[in-house]
Amino acid sequence: MADIVNLRQFKKQKARAERETLADRNRALHGRTNAEKQRDQLTSERADKFVDDHRRERDPEKSDR
């Protein structure tokens, strides 16, 4: 004999599972910790400074001489 299934509970379980799947996907795409954001910003700033410091032609406003 087959088990009796309450359709209302089945629909709620299915909806919960779909929401959890969507939440996992969004966490993977958009979720970054504050430390990761700061690390990326610091790395970007260092790279920009490195490039600016190694230019052959300097801006007169930024020049020390």
Backbone as a ProteinNet text record, in pm:
[ID]
protein_1_A
[PRIMARY]
MADIVNLRQFKKQKARAERETLADRNRALHGRTNAEKQRDQLTSERADKFVDDHRRERDPEKSDR
[TERTIARY]
82.8	0	87.6	46.2	123.7	109.8	214.2	209.3	118.6	51	-35.2	52.5	37.6	118.8	27.4	61.6	-12.3	44.5	-37.8	9.9	52.6	-13.1	22.6	164.9	196.6	331.1	434.8	396.8	487.9	522.9	422.8	447.2	538.1	517.6	600.3	745.2	764	899	969.7	896.9	954.8	993.7	907.1	936.3	1058.6	1069.5	1185.8	1313.9	1309.6	1428.1	1469.4	1373	1403.6	1463.9	1408	1461.8	1604.7	1630	1763.8	1863.6	1821.8	1908	1941.6	1842.5	1864.4	1955.3	1937.3	2021.3	2166.9	2189	2325.2	2391.2	2315.3	2367.4	2404	2317.1	2344.6	2463.8	2477.8	2593.4	2722.1	2720.8	2840.5	2873.2	2771.5	2794.8	2829.3	2758.9	2769.1	2830.8	2840.5	2884.9	3035.9	3083.1	3224.6	3235.5	3332.6	3349.4	3411.8	3401.1	3459.2	3610.7	3673.8	3818.6	3858	3780.1	3809.6	3797.4	3695.7	3678.3	3795.3	3838	3950.1	4079.4	4099.4	4219.4	4224.9	4112.6	4107.6	4130.9	4075.6	4094.1	4240.7	4303.8	4444	4533.3	4504.4	4581.4	4568.5	4450.1	4426.7	4500.8	4495	4564.8	4715.5	4770.5	4913.8	4953.6	4871.1	4901.6	4897.4	4799.5	4790.3	4910.9	4950.8	5065.7	5192.3	5207.5	5325.3	5334.4	5222.8	5221.1	5250.6	5189.5	5212.2	5357.5	5418.1	5556.6	5655.8	5619.1	5710.6	5683.1	5608.8	5584.5	5709.4	5735.5	5849.1	5816.7	5697.9	5657.2	5568.9	5612.1	5536.7	5449.5	5341.7	5256.9	5328.5	5325.5	5393	5329.1	5202.4	5135.5	5181.2	5214	5253.6	5404.3	5480.4	5625.8	5678.2	5784.4	5848.1	5947.5	6000	6105.7	6052.9
-117.4	0	124.3	227.9	350.5	436.5	515.4	607.7	724.4	774.2	891	1014.9	1104.8	1225.8	1345.9	1434.2	1557.5	1656	1693.5	1778.6	1916.5	1969.4	2101.8	2098.5	1995.9	1984.3	1957.3	1878.5	1848.6	1975.5	2060.2	2185.1	2277.7	2284.5	2369.3	2319.2	2189.2	2132.9	2161.9	2148.4	2174.4	2321.5	2412.3	2555.8	2589.5	2529.2	2552.9	2507.6	2393.7	2340.4	2431.2	2482.6	2572.9	2703.9	2757.6	2882	2860.7	2746.5	2716.8	2702.2	2640	2626.3	2762.9	2849.1	2984.5	3062.9	3048.7	3118.6	3072.6	2942.9	2891.3	2949	2954.5	3008.4	3156.3	3233.1	3375.1	3396.5	3311.6	3322.8	3299.5	3205.5	3175.5	3289.4	3351.4	3457.4	3590.9	3627.9	3762.6	3770.4	3661.3	3665.3	3673.9	3784.2	3799.2	3860.6	3816.2	3870.4	4008.8	4082.1	4215.9	4208.8	4108.5	4091.9	4069	3991.8	3969.2	4098.3	4178.4	4306	4399.4	4407.5	4493.5	4445.2	4314.1	4259.2	4294.1	4280	4312	4460.8	4545	4689.1	4726	4668.8	4695.9	4649.3	4533.4	4481.9	4573.8	4622.4	4713.1	4844.8	4898.1	5023.5	5007.7	4895.5	4871.2	4861.5	4793.9	4780.5	4916.5	4998.9	5133	5217.6	5210.4	5286.9	5240.2	5110.4	5056.4	5109.7	5108.6	5157.3	5306.7	5382	5526.5	5560.2	5485.5	5511.6	5476.6	5394.3	5351.7	5416.3	5522.5	5595.5	5674.8	5685.8	5765	5913.5	5949.6	6090.2	6110.1	6194.8	6218.4	6342.3	6343.8	6461.5	6570.7	6695.9	6803	6825.4	6792.9	6814.2	6712.6	6591.1	6485.6	6482	6554.8	6549.7	6621.1	6564	6625.3	6732.3	6726.2	6816	6941.2
0	0	0	-65.5	-78.1	47	71.3	184.1	150.4	249.2	230.6	242.2	144.2	139.9	152.4	245.3	259.7	157.1	59.1	-50	-1.9	99.2	150.2	206.6	283.4	339.2	230.4	131.7	21	-55.6	-82.9	-154.6	-73.4	57.1	142.2	144.9	152.6	152.4	20.6	-88	-218.9	-231.7	-185.1	-190.9	-105.4	12.9	98.8	30	-32.2	-100	-216.1	-290.2	-401.7	-351.4	-241.6	-184.8	-134.5	-72.7	-22.6	-137.6	-245.8	-363.2	-421.1	-431.5	-481.9	-388.3	-258.7	-162	-172.7	-189.6	-206	-330.7	-439	-564	-547.5	-480.9	-460	-367.2	-265.6	-176.9	-253.9	-343.2	-421.3	-517.6	-574.5	-671.4	-606	-500.8	-447.2	-309.1	-241.4	-102.8	-90.3	-35.7	-5.2	132.9	207	340.2	331.8	442.1	446.1	428.6	485.2	472.2	325.8	253.2	110.9	31.9	60.9	-8.3	20.1	146.6	182.5	118.4	114.9	52	-95.9	-165	-307.2	-331.5	-244.5	-258.9	-236.3	-134.6	-105.8	-220.8	-275.2	-388.2	-509	-534.9	-646.4	-625.8	-504.3	-475.6	-491.7	-444.9	-459.2	-606.1	-685.7	-828.7	-897.2	-863.8	-922.2	-882.4	-757.3	-709.8	-779.7	-797.8	-865.1	-1007.7	-1078.2	-1216.1	-1219.6	-1130.1	-1126.9	-1093.6	-1004.3	-965.2	-1074.8	-1168.7	-1273.3	-1408.9	-1408.5	-1533.7	-1571.4	-1698.4	-1744.5	-1737.6	-1778.3	-1774.9	-1653.6	-1564.7	-1442.4	-1457.6	-1383.3	-1380.3	-1300.4	-1347.5	-1271.8	-1134.1	-1120.1	-992.2	-887.2	-930.7	-838.7	-816.1	-894.5	-888.7	-764.7	-704.7	-588.3	-630.3	-749.1	-794.4	-852.4
[MASK]
+++++++++++++++++++++++++++++++++++++++++++++++++++++++++++++++++

